[in-house]
Amino acid sequence: MVVLSIIIILASILLIGVIFIQNPKGGGLSSDFGSATQLGGIQKTNEFIDNFTKILAVIIAVCSIMMTVISTPKKVAQPQATEQAPENGAPQK
């Protein structure tokens, strides 16, 4: 459980950073570096950041579900007694 908590915390911090990098108007990080021919493929930066955002969100969701399943107490079937003696010690009829 501790490992899953650490993974969720790290993924959340990375997700915050990735979201800050993105530009909501569509420019994003790649527009800050100029054209793709100048720096050899920065054009795909937005696609990478979008995919990384999705991956981090899936990691957080899966780890959260796993923690819920692990921490849910399991119901154990109690064996039922066939006959119980009365509390006052008198024999049953």
DAPEMO-V671666 format. One record per residue. N is the residue number from 0. PSI is psi in degrees with one decimal (none if undefined). OMEGA is omega as a letter, one per 40 degrees, with the letter a starting at -180 (* if undefined). D_FIRST is the distance of its C-alpha to the first C-alpha in Angstrom with 1 decimal. Layout:
((N;PSI;OMEGA;D_FIRST) (N;PSI;OMEGA;D_FIRST))
//
This chain:
((0;-36.1;a;0.0) (1;-39.6;a;3.8) (2;-43.6;i;5.4) (3;-37.8;i;5.2) (4;-42.3;i;6.2) (5;-41.7;i;8.7) (6;-42.6;i;9.9) (7;-42.4;a;10.6) (8;-46.1;i;12.4) (9;-43.6;i;14.4) (10;-36.3;i;15.4) (11;-42.4;i;16.5) (12;-43.1;i;18.6) (13;-39.4;a;20.1) (14;-40.0;i;20.9) (15;-44.6;i;22.7) (16;-42.8;a;24.7) (17;-38.6;i;25.6) (18;-35.5;i;26.8) (19;-30.8;i;28.9) (20;-35.1;a;30.5) (21;148.7;i;31.6) (22;121.6;a;34.9) (23;-16.9;a;35.2) (24;5.1;i;38.9) (25;-11.2;a;38.3) (26;-55.7;i;39.3) (27;-165.0;a;36.0) (28;-34.1;a;35.6) (29;-29.6;i;38.1) (30;-21.8;i;40.9) (31;-20.7;a;40.6) (32;-4.9;i;41.4) (33;-159.1;a;44.5) (34;163.9;a;45.4) (35;-28.1;a;43.7) (36;-24.4;a;46.6) (37;-39.9;a;46.5) (38;15.0;i;43.0) (39;57.8;i;42.5) (40;20.8;i;40.2) (41;-14.7;a;38.6) (42;-31.1;a;39.5) (43;6.7;a;36.3) (44;-43.5;i;34.2) (45;-40.4;i;33.7) (46;-42.0;i;32.7) (47;-44.1;a;30.1) (48;-39.8;i;28.7) (49;-45.0;i;28.7) (50;-38.9;i;26.8) (51;-37.0;i;24.3) (52;-45.0;i;23.7) (53;-42.0;i;23.2) (54;-44.9;i;20.8) (55;-39.1;i;18.6) (56;-40.0;i;18.7) (57;-40.5;i;17.8) (58;-45.3;i;14.7) (59;-43.8;a;13.6) (60;-45.9;a;14.6) (61;-43.9;i;13.0) (62;-37.2;i;9.5) (63;-43.2;i;10.1) (64;-41.7;i;11.6) (65;-41.1;i;8.9) (66;-37.1;i;6.4) (67;-44.0;a;9.7) (68;-41.1;a;10.6) (69;-39.7;a;7.8) (70;-10.3;i;8.2) (71;123.6;a;12.0) (72;138.5;i;13.9) (73;139.2;i;16.2) (74;123.9;i;19.9) (75;130.8;i;21.7) (76;126.9;i;25.4) (77;131.1;i;27.5) (78;135.8;a;30.7) (79;134.6;i;33.7) (80;141.1;a;36.7) (81;-46.1;i;40.0) (82;136.6;i;42.2) (83;141.4;i;41.4) (84;143.4;i;44.1) (85;158.2;a;45.1) (86;-27.6;a;44.1) (87;-0.9;i;47.7) (88;0.3;i;48.3) (89;144.6;i;51.0) (90;150.4;i;51.1) (91;152.3;i;50.2) (92;none;*;53.0))
//
